[in-house]
Each structure stands twice: as structure tokens, then as C-alpha cells.
Amino acid sequence: MFNHCFSDGSLRDYVDSNAQDPWENTPFKGYVHMSPKQKGEFGERLVSKYLTEELCDVKRAATSTAGHDRVVDGILTEIKFSLATRDKKGGVKKDSFIINHVSCDKDWERLIFFGINKEESDARLVWFTKEDFVNNLYSDNCLFAHQQGGGKIGNDDYICTKVSELLEQPWVISIDLWCQCD
């Protein structure tokens, strides 16, 4: 029915040029092709392994519908993970991350964000409190925006595409200080 549309190869070329995996020669090979749910689970597993190796006590949430992903050192913790976004010219954009599906009404106390740039030594691993997140939502410098329908429908689902700006906030804390801020 539409095979003639592909005869000159331009549509195939378009798909191929947009399906590149900039993480091909890294441990994250294939990540870009996973579903959003799989990516979320991968991030939770990676952060959990990292924290466990750093001697934190990490437990899965009691249920899959809990308002947090893990309990880390007794703290209800939401986990967000992002690889640096792809550059249309190839490769990735340094410190270009997305944090999505953050909610005020979910049951979490701290949010951990782990952002991976192309160089392994150039990762961002930080956390902030729910209180600071909510305060930012109502500030003049809000870094989060409504996601999927927005405030007009009373949606409590937020996204941050200004992650490099978020990382510079004084209330965003290095993971190295996780235990020292209790």
C-alpha cells in the first residue's frame, strides 16, 4: 500500500539517522531503545546498587504503588535517572537531562537524581527534599513545569528540563552528604 513511499530510501535514512545510540560503546548500550517504564526500573536498580555499595541500607518500597521507589537509610526515597539527551548532530548534550513524573502528593521525603554524561567520571548524583521541591514549585524561580495536561486539570505531575540550573540550587545536595544531613 505505501511501499512506494520508501523506494528512494529517504524515509529509511531518516529513521536510521534518528535511531542512533550514542551509548553504543558504554555500559548503557541499548538504554535509549527501552520503554519509559523499563528506563525507570533500570535507574532505580542502578541507584540502589550504587547506594548499597556505599553502605547505605536500601529496601524496595513495600508495594509497587507506594509513592516512593526505595527506602534508603529509613528515608522514603523517589529515584530519578537520566542519561544525557541525544544531540541531533550525534553524541549527547552534556548536562542535558530530564527529570519527569515528580509529584507533591506522592509519599516521598527525598528525591535522588542520577544524571550520566558521556564520560563516566562526569556524572551528577544529588538529592533534595520534598519540602524544597514544593517550595521551588511556588517560587519565582520555579524549575519544574506541569506535565501531561498541566495545572488546568489539577495534574500533580511535574517535569524539569532545566536540570543544569536545578543542579546549581543551594538546596540540591551532593549524594556524598546523604547521611550527614539527617
ChimeraX commands (.cxc) that place a marker at each C-alpha (Angstrom):
marker #1 position 0.00,0.00,0.00 radius 0.5
marker #1 position 2.71,2.53,0.87 radius 0.5
marker #1 position 5.92,0.68,-0.07 radius 0.5
marker #1 position 6.47,3.08,-2.96 radius 0.5
marker #1 position 6.98,5.85,-0.36 radius 0.5
marker #1 position 10.14,4.03,0.76 radius 0.5
marker #1 position 11.57,3.33,-2.69 radius 0.5
marker #1 position 14.02,6.25,-2.77 radius 0.5
marker #1 position 15.45,5.36,0.68 radius 0.5
marker #1 position 14.93,8.83,2.20 radius 0.5
marker #1 position 12.44,7.65,4.82 radius 0.5
marker #1 position 14.70,4.75,5.86 radius 0.5
marker #1 position 17.63,7.20,6.05 radius 0.5
marker #1 position 15.54,9.47,8.29 radius 0.5
marker #1 position 14.70,6.64,10.71 radius 0.5
marker #1 position 18.29,5.40,10.76 radius 0.5
marker #1 position 19.72,8.86,11.44 radius 0.5
marker #1 position 17.33,9.35,14.37 radius 0.5
marker #1 position 17.74,5.90,15.88 radius 0.5
marker #1 position 21.43,6.21,16.69 radius 0.5
marker #1 position 22.61,5.02,20.09 radius 0.5
marker #1 position 25.26,7.43,21.40 radius 0.5
marker #1 position 25.85,4.98,24.27 radius 0.5
marker #1 position 26.90,2.16,21.90 radius 0.5
marker #1 position 30.35,1.58,23.43 radius 0.5
marker #1 position 29.34,2.09,27.06 radius 0.5
marker #1 position 27.57,0.04,29.75 radius 0.5
marker #1 position 24.39,1.92,28.75 radius 0.5
marker #1 position 24.27,0.45,25.23 radius 0.5
marker #1 position 20.62,-0.09,24.20 radius 0.5
marker #1 position 19.15,2.02,27.01 radius 0.5
marker #1 position 17.73,4.55,24.53 radius 0.5
marker #1 position 15.60,1.80,22.98 radius 0.5
marker #1 position 13.89,0.74,26.24 radius 0.5
marker #1 position 10.37,1.80,27.21 radius 0.5
marker #1 position 9.92,4.59,29.79 radius 0.5
marker #1 position 8.88,2.04,32.43 radius 0.5
marker #1 position 11.98,-0.07,31.75 radius 0.5
marker #1 position 14.18,3.03,31.92 radius 0.5
marker #1 position 12.68,3.95,35.29 radius 0.5
marker #1 position 13.26,0.48,36.69 radius 0.5
marker #1 position 16.82,0.47,35.35 radius 0.5
marker #1 position 17.55,3.80,37.06 radius 0.5
marker #1 position 16.10,2.57,40.35 radius 0.5
marker #1 position 18.24,-0.57,40.16 radius 0.5
marker #1 position 21.40,1.36,39.30 radius 0.5
marker #1 position 20.95,3.89,42.11 radius 0.5
marker #1 position 20.09,1.10,44.56 radius 0.5
marker #1 position 23.24,-0.82,43.65 radius 0.5
marker #1 position 25.36,2.32,43.92 radius 0.5
marker #1 position 23.95,3.22,47.34 radius 0.5
marker #1 position 24.27,-0.34,48.62 radius 0.5
marker #1 position 27.93,-0.36,47.63 radius 0.5
marker #1 position 28.31,2.94,49.50 radius 0.5
marker #1 position 27.00,1.09,52.58 radius 0.5
marker #1 position 23.52,2.58,52.64 radius 0.5
marker #1 position 20.62,0.39,53.72 radius 0.5
marker #1 position 18.37,0.16,50.65 radius 0.5
marker #1 position 14.99,-1.56,50.57 radius 0.5
marker #1 position 12.36,-1.67,47.83 radius 0.5
marker #1 position 9.12,0.14,48.54 radius 0.5
marker #1 position 6.55,-2.07,50.26 radius 0.5
marker #1 position 4.32,-2.07,47.15 radius 0.5
marker #1 position 4.65,-1.12,43.51 radius 0.5
marker #1 position 2.03,1.60,44.07 radius 0.5
marker #1 position 3.80,3.23,47.02 radius 0.5
marker #1 position 4.56,6.89,46.46 radius 0.5
marker #1 position 8.31,6.26,46.56 radius 0.5
marker #1 position 10.75,3.86,44.92 radius 0.5
marker #1 position 13.03,2.81,47.77 radius 0.5
marker #1 position 13.60,3.29,51.47 radius 0.5
marker #1 position 17.21,4.41,51.88 radius 0.5
marker #1 position 18.55,4.50,55.42 radius 0.5
marker #1 position 14.94,4.68,56.63 radius 0.5
marker #1 position 14.09,7.62,54.32 radius 0.5
marker #1 position 11.27,7.29,51.76 radius 0.5
marker #1 position 13.12,7.99,48.52 radius 0.5
marker #1 position 12.00,8.77,45.00 radius 0.5
marker #1 position 14.64,7.95,42.36 radius 0.5
marker #1 position 15.08,9.70,39.03 radius 0.5
marker #1 position 17.69,8.76,36.45 radius 0.5
marker #1 position 18.64,10.22,33.10 radius 0.5
marker #1 position 21.32,9.75,30.50 radius 0.5
marker #1 position 22.34,12.99,28.81 radius 0.5
marker #1 position 19.97,13.61,25.92 radius 0.5
marker #1 position 20.99,12.84,22.38 radius 0.5
marker #1 position 22.39,15.59,20.22 radius 0.5
marker #1 position 20.80,15.75,16.76 radius 0.5
marker #1 position 24.30,16.02,15.31 radius 0.5
marker #1 position 25.36,12.80,17.04 radius 0.5
marker #1 position 26.58,12.06,20.52 radius 0.5
marker #1 position 25.00,13.63,23.58 radius 0.5
marker #1 position 24.49,17.11,25.05 radius 0.5
marker #1 position 26.49,17.48,28.25 radius 0.5
marker #1 position 24.33,18.09,31.34 radius 0.5
marker #1 position 21.15,17.97,29.27 radius 0.5
marker #1 position 18.89,15.79,31.41 radius 0.5
marker #1 position 15.18,15.38,32.06 radius 0.5
marker #1 position 13.54,14.66,35.39 radius 0.5
marker #1 position 9.89,13.74,34.98 radius 0.5
marker #1 position 6.89,12.48,36.92 radius 0.5
marker #1 position 7.67,14.21,40.21 radius 0.5
marker #1 position 4.61,14.65,42.42 radius 0.5
marker #1 position 3.82,16.57,45.60 radius 0.5
marker #1 position 1.10,14.15,46.61 radius 0.5
marker #1 position 3.23,11.01,46.46 radius 0.5
marker #1 position 4.72,9.61,49.65 radius 0.5
marker #1 position 8.42,10.53,49.48 radius 0.5
marker #1 position 10.79,12.51,51.68 radius 0.5
marker #1 position 13.85,12.84,49.44 radius 0.5
marker #1 position 14.44,12.59,45.72 radius 0.5
marker #1 position 17.72,11.27,44.34 radius 0.5
marker #1 position 18.70,12.30,40.82 radius 0.5
marker #1 position 21.45,10.46,38.94 radius 0.5
marker #1 position 22.41,12.04,35.60 radius 0.5
marker #1 position 25.03,10.40,33.40 radius 0.5
marker #1 position 27.10,12.32,30.88 radius 0.5
marker #1 position 29.16,10.55,28.22 radius 0.5
marker #1 position 32.25,10.39,30.42 radius 0.5
marker #1 position 31.66,8.11,33.41 radius 0.5
marker #1 position 33.56,10.47,35.71 radius 0.5
marker #1 position 31.21,13.30,34.71 radius 0.5
marker #1 position 28.03,12.09,36.41 radius 0.5
marker #1 position 25.62,14.09,38.57 radius 0.5
marker #1 position 24.36,12.35,41.69 radius 0.5
marker #1 position 22.39,14.61,44.01 radius 0.5
marker #1 position 19.30,14.73,46.21 radius 0.5
marker #1 position 16.80,17.21,47.56 radius 0.5
marker #1 position 13.91,17.12,49.99 radius 0.5
marker #1 position 10.24,17.12,49.15 radius 0.5
marker #1 position 9.90,20.33,51.16 radius 0.5
marker #1 position 12.48,22.06,48.94 radius 0.5
marker #1 position 10.76,20.71,45.80 radius 0.5
marker #1 position 7.39,22.11,46.93 radius 0.5
marker #1 position 8.98,25.43,47.91 radius 0.5
marker #1 position 10.52,25.65,44.43 radius 0.5
marker #1 position 7.14,25.00,42.79 radius 0.5
marker #1 position 5.74,28.10,44.47 radius 0.5
marker #1 position 8.82,30.29,43.98 radius 0.5
marker #1 position 9.54,32.95,41.37 radius 0.5
marker #1 position 12.34,30.71,40.06 radius 0.5
marker #1 position 10.32,27.52,39.56 radius 0.5
marker #1 position 12.34,24.95,37.63 radius 0.5
marker #1 position 9.54,22.41,37.24 radius 0.5
marker #1 position 6.57,22.56,34.89 radius 0.5
marker #1 position 3.28,20.69,34.79 radius 0.5
marker #1 position 3.45,17.54,32.71 radius 0.5
marker #1 position 0.73,15.73,30.75 radius 0.5
marker #1 position -2.27,18.02,30.91 radius 0.5
marker #1 position -0.91,20.59,33.30 radius 0.5
marker #1 position -2.42,22.61,36.08 radius 0.5
marker #1 position -5.67,23.21,34.21 radius 0.5
marker #1 position -6.80,19.68,35.06 radius 0.5
marker #1 position -5.33,19.66,38.56 radius 0.5
marker #1 position -2.46,17.44,37.49 radius 0.5
marker #1 position 0.18,16.84,40.19 radius 0.5
marker #1 position 2.80,15.59,37.76 radius 0.5
marker #1 position 5.89,17.73,37.14 radius 0.5
marker #1 position 8.87,17.72,34.78 radius 0.5
marker #1 position 12.20,19.53,34.90 radius 0.5
marker #1 position 14.10,20.18,31.70 radius 0.5
marker #1 position 16.26,22.87,33.32 radius 0.5
marker #1 position 18.31,20.29,35.20 radius 0.5
marker #1 position 21.65,22.09,34.79 radius 0.5
marker #1 position 20.02,25.08,36.52 radius 0.5
marker #1 position 18.48,22.80,39.16 radius 0.5
marker #1 position 21.89,21.32,39.95 radius 0.5
marker #1 position 23.15,24.80,40.89 radius 0.5
marker #1 position 20.47,25.38,43.54 radius 0.5
marker #1 position 21.71,25.56,47.15 radius 0.5
marker #1 position 19.01,23.08,48.23 radius 0.5
marker #1 position 20.26,20.40,45.81 radius 0.5
marker #1 position 22.83,18.39,47.74 radius 0.5
marker #1 position 25.61,16.03,46.70 radius 0.5
marker #1 position 24.94,12.38,47.46 radius 0.5
marker #1 position 28.16,12.43,49.50 radius 0.5
marker #1 position 26.20,14.35,52.15 radius 0.5
marker #1 position 23.24,11.93,52.30 radius 0.5
marker #1 position 23.93,10.73,55.83 radius 0.5
marker #1 position 25.30,14.00,57.14 radius 0.5
marker #1 position 22.07,15.97,56.71 radius 0.5
marker #1 position 19.70,13.92,58.85 radius 0.5
marker link #1:1,2 radius 0.2
marker link #1:2,3 radius 0.2
marker link #1:3,4 radius 0.2
marker link #1:4,5 radius 0.2
marker link #1:5,6 radius 0.2
marker link #1:6,7 radius 0.2
marker link #1:7,8 radius 0.2
marker link #1:8,9 radius 0.2
marker link #1:9,10 radius 0.2
marker link #1:10,11 radius 0.2
marker link #1:11,12 radius 0.2
marker link #1:12,13 radius 0.2
marker link #1:13,14 radius 0.2
marker link #1:14,15 radius 0.2
marker link #1:15,16 radius 0.2
marker link #1:16,17 radius 0.2
marker link #1:17,18 radius 0.2
marker link #1:18,19 radius 0.2
marker link #1:19,20 radius 0.2
marker link #1:20,21 radius 0.2
marker link #1:21,22 radius 0.2
marker link #1:22,23 radius 0.2
marker link #1:23,24 radius 0.2
marker link #1:24,25 radius 0.2
marker link #1:25,26 radius 0.2
marker link #1:26,27 radius 0.2
marker link #1:27,28 radius 0.2
marker link #1:28,29 radius 0.2
marker link #1:29,30 radius 0.2
marker link #1:30,31 radius 0.2
marker link #1:31,32 radius 0.2
marker link #1:32,33 radius 0.2
marker link #1:33,34 radius 0.2
marker link #1:34,35 radius 0.2
marker link #1:35,36 radius 0.2
marker link #1:36,37 radius 0.2
marker link #1:37,38 radius 0.2
marker link #1:38,39 radius 0.2
marker link #1:39,40 radius 0.2
marker link #1:40,41 radius 0.2
marker link #1:41,42 radius 0.2
marker link #1:42,43 radius 0.2
marker link #1:43,44 radius 0.2
marker link #1:44,45 radius 0.2
marker link #1:45,46 radius 0.2
marker link #1:46,47 radius 0.2
marker link #1:47,48 radius 0.2
marker link #1:48,49 radius 0.2
marker link #1:49,50 radius 0.2
marker link #1:50,51 radius 0.2
marker link #1:51,52 radius 0.2
marker link #1:52,53 radius 0.2
marker link #1:53,54 radius 0.2
marker link #1:54,55 radius 0.2
marker link #1:55,56 radius 0.2
marker link #1:56,57 radius 0.2
marker link #1:57,58 radius 0.2
marker link #1:58,59 radius 0.2
marker link #1:59,60 radius 0.2
marker link #1:60,61 radius 0.2
marker link #1:61,62 radius 0.2
marker link #1:62,63 radius 0.2
marker link #1:63,64 radius 0.2
marker link #1:64,65 radius 0.2
marker link #1:65,66 radius 0.2
marker link #1:66,67 radius 0.2
marker link #1:67,68 radius 0.2
marker link #1:68,69 radius 0.2
marker link #1:69,70 radius 0.2
marker link #1:70,71 radius 0.2
marker link #1:71,72 radius 0.2
marker link #1:72,73 radius 0.2
marker link #1:73,74 radius 0.2
marker link #1:74,75 radius 0.2
marker link #1:75,76 radius 0.2
marker link #1:76,77 radius 0.2
marker link #1:77,78 radius 0.2
marker link #1:78,79 radius 0.2
marker link #1:79,80 radius 0.2
marker link #1:80,81 radius 0.2
marker link #1:81,82 radius 0.2
marker link #1:82,83 radius 0.2
marker link #1:83,84 radius 0.2
marker link #1:84,85 radius 0.2
marker link #1:85,86 radius 0.2
marker link #1:86,87 radius 0.2
marker link #1:87,88 radius 0.2
marker link #1:88,89 radius 0.2
marker link #1:89,90 radius 0.2
marker link #1:90,91 radius 0.2
marker link #1:91,92 radius 0.2
marker link #1:92,93 radius 0.2
marker link #1:93,94 radius 0.2
marker link #1:94,95 radius 0.2
marker link #1:95,96 radius 0.2
marker link #1:96,97 radius 0.2
marker link #1:97,98 radius 0.2
marker link #1:98,99 radius 0.2
marker link #1:99,100 radius 0.2
marker link #1:100,101 radius 0.2
marker link #1:101,102 radius 0.2
marker link #1:102,103 radius 0.2
marker link #1:103,104 radius 0.2
marker link #1:104,105 radius 0.2
marker link #1:105,106 radius 0.2
marker link #1:106,107 radius 0.2
marker link #1:107,108 radius 0.2
marker link #1:108,109 radius 0.2
marker link #1:109,110 radius 0.2
marker link #1:110,111 radius 0.2
marker link #1:111,112 radius 0.2
marker link #1:112,113 radius 0.2
marker link #1:113,114 radius 0.2
marker link #1:114,115 radius 0.2
marker link #1:115,116 radius 0.2
marker link #1:116,117 radius 0.2
marker link #1:117,118 radius 0.2
marker link #1:118,119 radius 0.2
marker link #1:119,120 radius 0.2
marker link #1:120,121 radius 0.2
marker link #1:121,122 radius 0.2
marker link #1:122,123 radius 0.2
marker link #1:123,124 radius 0.2
marker link #1:124,125 radius 0.2
marker link #1:125,126 radius 0.2
marker link #1:126,127 radius 0.2
marker link #1:127,128 radius 0.2
marker link #1:128,129 radius 0.2
marker link #1:129,130 radius 0.2
marker link #1:130,131 radius 0.2
marker link #1:131,132 radius 0.2
marker link #1:132,133 radius 0.2
marker link #1:133,134 radius 0.2
marker link #1:134,135 radius 0.2
marker link #1:135,136 radius 0.2
marker link #1:136,137 radius 0.2
marker link #1:137,138 radius 0.2
marker link #1:138,139 radius 0.2
marker link #1:139,140 radius 0.2
marker link #1:140,141 radius 0.2
marker link #1:141,142 radius 0.2
marker link #1:142,143 radius 0.2
marker link #1:143,144 radius 0.2
marker link #1:144,145 radius 0.2
marker link #1:145,146 radius 0.2
marker link #1:146,147 radius 0.2
marker link #1:147,148 radius 0.2
marker link #1:148,149 radius 0.2
marker link #1:149,150 radius 0.2
marker link #1:150,151 radius 0.2
marker link #1:151,152 radius 0.2
marker link #1:152,153 radius 0.2
marker link #1:153,154 radius 0.2
marker link #1:154,155 radius 0.2
marker link #1:155,156 radius 0.2
marker link #1:156,157 radius 0.2
marker link #1:157,158 radius 0.2
marker link #1:158,159 radius 0.2
marker link #1:159,160 radius 0.2
marker link #1:160,161 radius 0.2
marker link #1:161,162 radius 0.2
marker link #1:162,163 radius 0.2
marker link #1:163,164 radius 0.2
marker link #1:164,165 radius 0.2
marker link #1:165,166 radius 0.2
marker link #1:166,167 radius 0.2
marker link #1:167,168 radius 0.2
marker link #1:168,169 radius 0.2
marker link #1:169,170 radius 0.2
marker link #1:170,171 radius 0.2
marker link #1:171,172 radius 0.2
marker link #1:172,173 radius 0.2
marker link #1:173,174 radius 0.2
marker link #1:174,175 radius 0.2
marker link #1:175,176 radius 0.2
marker link #1:176,177 radius 0.2
marker link #1:177,178 radius 0.2
marker link #1:178,179 radius 0.2
marker link #1:179,180 radius 0.2
marker link #1:180,181 radius 0.2
marker link #1:181,182 radius 0.2
view
